[in-house]
């Protein structure tokens, strides 16, 4: 009986792989950058990737027009990497705290990146965002049988994903 149990466990482990979807935030002038990177050994399926700033320590918002919640310099949403994997993006209006990107999937080591302006609403320097201010914001992935998310700690969120 024990050999069968071991063989079953080994088979299960052999067909399950883990991936980390690393989300990084890079403060820049005039454009800030978010990057999603699949650092695992398995491909991620068609899914929706999200950035949610609503619980950020700095009260962060997207600043995409010269009018609205943002201050001074604004930058619209612009995909810069992984464009071929994108099927749809949610509209982003000034002052929004969330955005979503639908993808066909992400291969191992593949990146998807975009630029946009992010401003804080609680700090002294509203036009720049530091690591402490983005803490609490969330990155997530949602697919048919998958939902995983992680909060930013500093400029990075590490989303653990199980692939089959």
C-alpha atoms as one frame of an Amber mdcrd trajectory, in Angstrom:
protein
   0.000   0.000   0.000   2.796   2.447   0.866   4.469   2.212  -2.581   1.169
   3.171  -4.239   0.731   6.141  -1.921   4.273   7.312  -2.679   3.764   6.848
  -6.429   0.509   8.817  -6.317   2.172  11.658  -4.380   5.116  11.680  -6.797
   2.756  11.823  -9.789   0.863  14.738  -8.247   4.086  16.627  -7.548   5.387
  15.943 -11.044   2.346  17.526 -12.690   2.162  20.618 -10.491   4.575  23.480
 -10.978   4.841  26.789  -9.215   5.479  30.171 -10.694   6.049  33.534  -9.131
   4.534  36.480 -10.915   6.713  39.377  -9.790   5.165  42.836  -9.998   7.534
  45.769  -9.655   6.927  49.498  -9.457   9.615  51.886 -10.657   9.191  55.564
  -9.825  10.329  57.649 -12.750  10.109  61.124 -14.153   7.954  61.817 -15.964
   6.647  58.220 -16.285   6.297  55.543 -13.613   6.534  51.894 -14.668   4.816
  48.689 -13.548   6.260  45.364 -14.726   4.734  41.893 -14.420   7.266  39.071
 -14.923   6.655  35.336 -14.863   9.751  34.040 -13.048   8.546  30.432 -12.922
   9.199  27.448 -15.152   5.610  27.083 -16.350   3.478  29.199 -18.658   0.672
  31.221 -17.118  -2.746  30.856 -18.773  -5.000  33.481 -20.307  -5.839  35.740
 -17.399  -6.539  39.216 -16.101  -3.688  41.069 -14.384  -4.661  43.852 -11.992
  -3.058  46.703 -10.099  -5.137  48.013  -7.199  -3.830  51.113  -5.408  -6.816
  51.644  -3.105  -5.103  50.287   0.050  -1.749  51.942  -0.620  -0.183  53.755
   2.325   0.169  56.960   0.268  -3.415  57.092  -1.030  -2.080  56.578  -4.560
  -4.030  57.412  -7.729  -3.381  57.201 -11.447  -2.765  60.652 -12.947  -3.551
  60.389 -16.675  -4.865  63.853 -17.601  -4.073  67.468 -16.772  -7.369  67.786
 -14.873  -8.580  65.781 -11.917  -7.048  64.131  -8.878  -3.395  64.126  -9.987
  -0.887  66.939  -9.618   1.387  68.713 -12.089   2.795  66.199 -14.592   0.449
  63.524 -15.957   1.081  60.515 -18.185  -1.512  58.316 -19.860  -1.393  54.506
 -19.676   1.043  53.092 -22.280   2.015  49.444 -22.820   5.779  49.182 -23.330
   6.567  45.446 -23.202   4.647  42.235 -23.804   2.187  44.023 -26.055   1.546
  40.855 -28.111   0.173  39.083 -25.025  -2.453  41.765 -24.338  -6.017  41.311
 -25.544  -7.708  44.158 -23.645  -6.982  46.905 -21.139  -9.452  48.629 -18.870
  -9.928  52.349 -19.451  -8.028  54.417 -16.889  -9.405  57.817 -15.939  -7.729
  60.448 -13.803  -7.953  59.576 -10.114  -8.616  55.853 -10.664  -7.016  53.428
  -8.240  -7.446  50.241 -10.291  -6.589  48.976 -13.743  -6.891  45.592 -15.446
  -5.079  43.995 -18.379  -6.377  40.854 -20.113  -3.622  38.636 -21.500  -3.385
  35.490 -23.640  -0.825  34.132 -21.153   2.773  34.690 -20.024   5.627  32.332
 -20.869   8.456  31.691 -18.379  10.603  34.844 -18.007   8.178  36.853 -20.161
   7.487  40.420 -19.051   4.564  42.735 -19.511   5.207  46.377 -18.662   3.404
  49.689 -18.879   4.039  53.286 -17.972   1.630  55.677 -16.319   1.858  58.492
 -13.776   1.109  57.632 -10.157   0.641  60.381  -7.571   0.170  60.188  -3.825
  -2.655  62.080  -2.148  -1.367  61.924   1.433   2.345  62.765   1.268   4.401
  65.905   1.112   5.684  65.340  -2.459   2.601  64.314  -4.386   4.417  63.966
  -7.716   6.831  61.276  -6.489   6.023  57.929  -4.914   8.408  56.154  -2.563
   8.454  52.502  -1.546   6.605  53.163   1.714   3.754  54.924  -0.114   3.047
  52.033  -2.512   3.092  49.486   0.316  -0.359  47.985   0.714  -1.242  48.327
  -2.972  -2.001  44.982  -4.607  -1.105  43.067  -7.738  -3.248  40.107  -8.790
  -3.896  37.495 -11.456  -7.282  35.937 -12.170  -7.923  33.103 -14.621 -10.563
  30.400 -15.016  -9.377  28.268 -12.086  -6.922  30.696 -10.562  -7.022  33.748
  -8.294  -3.894  34.911  -6.549  -2.768  38.274  -5.244  -0.064  39.915  -3.170
   0.436  43.272  -1.530   3.396  45.447  -2.406   6.154  45.445   0.160   8.358
  48.273  -0.925   8.352  48.398  -4.710   7.603  44.682  -5.252   4.674  42.277
  -4.971   5.345  38.537  -5.349   2.256  36.634  -6.483   2.540  32.862  -6.002
   0.819  30.865  -8.727   0.391  27.102  -9.088   0.470  25.877 -12.687  -0.750
  22.523 -13.893
